[in-house]
Amino acid sequence: MGDGTVGKECPVRISVLWVHQDKEDGWAYIVDALDALALQDNARVIVPAQSAVEVTLMPVIHQLLERHSSKGNVERFMGDRLTFGDVINILLPFLCAQVDIPTMTDDIRGAMTKLRKLRNDLVHEGKRRTSITTGEAIEALAAAVFGFEYVKFARPQLLARLK
């Protein structure tokens, strides 16, 4: 903020960002996505953003399903048939409704669906590597943060109230 003169007194602006340490597996993915966004590497935001929600949510679903089916059946079902999109758009809203937990809003679920599509385009199709806009990256990351926090909110209630 000074004029470049060495030794001259001038105002100094310092910003500090502090985030409470989170032991969630997904938190490291959120940080990776934030880092990619700060570096303006829009395509590199997508995979960790989606992964943050998936690694936080899928163990909860696995644990709930194992309460009523064998571990092998659950692993086959989740590995072969159950997609992340199915969990976000069908299974999670159904489970939350069963125990009167407010469901994720349609806007957030829609943004999570866009995020999943972008991720699939990148990972499975090799598409859109350079064409992901900053707006898409920001929306994807916001969806992931909301999804991640929603799972953290819903998980203890689901595990305690669904038998």
Residue, then its C-alpha position, 0 to 999 in steps of 0.5 A: m500500500g506504500d509508494g515503494t520507498v524502503g523504510k517508510e511507514c505505511p499501513v499494512r493489511i493482513s488477512v487471516l483465514w482460519v478453518h477449524q480442523d475437520k477430521e472428515d475424509g472429505w475435507a481434504y478434497i474440499v481443500d484440493a478443490l479450493d486450491a485448484l480454483a485459486l490457481q484458476d485450474n477449473a477442470r481440476v476443481i471438479v473431481p475433488a469437489q465431487s469426491a468430497v461428497e462421495v467419500t463422506l456419503m457413501p460409507v453412511i449408505h453402506q453402513l445403513l444397508e448393512r443393517h439389513s443385508s449381508k456385507g457381500n450383497v451390499e458391496r456388490f450392490m454399491g460397487d456394481r449398481l448404485t451410482f452416486g447420482d442414485v444416492i443423491n437423487i433417490l436414496l438419500p432423500f428417501l432415507c431422510a424423509q423416513v426420519d423427518i430430516p429436511t431433505m437437500t433442496d432441489d437447487i443443491r441436488g441439481a447442482m450436485t447432478k451437474l457436478r456429477k455430470l462434469r466429473n463423469d465427462l472428465v473421468h469417463e469421457g475425457k471431455r471438456r478438459t479446457s472448456i470448464t468455465t470459472g462459473e461452472a467450477i465455482e458452482a461445482l465447488a459450492a454444490a460440493v461444500f453444501g453437499f458435504e455439510y449436508v451429509k455431516f448434518a444428516r449422518p448422525q441422525l440417519l445412523a441413530r434413527l434408522k434401524 
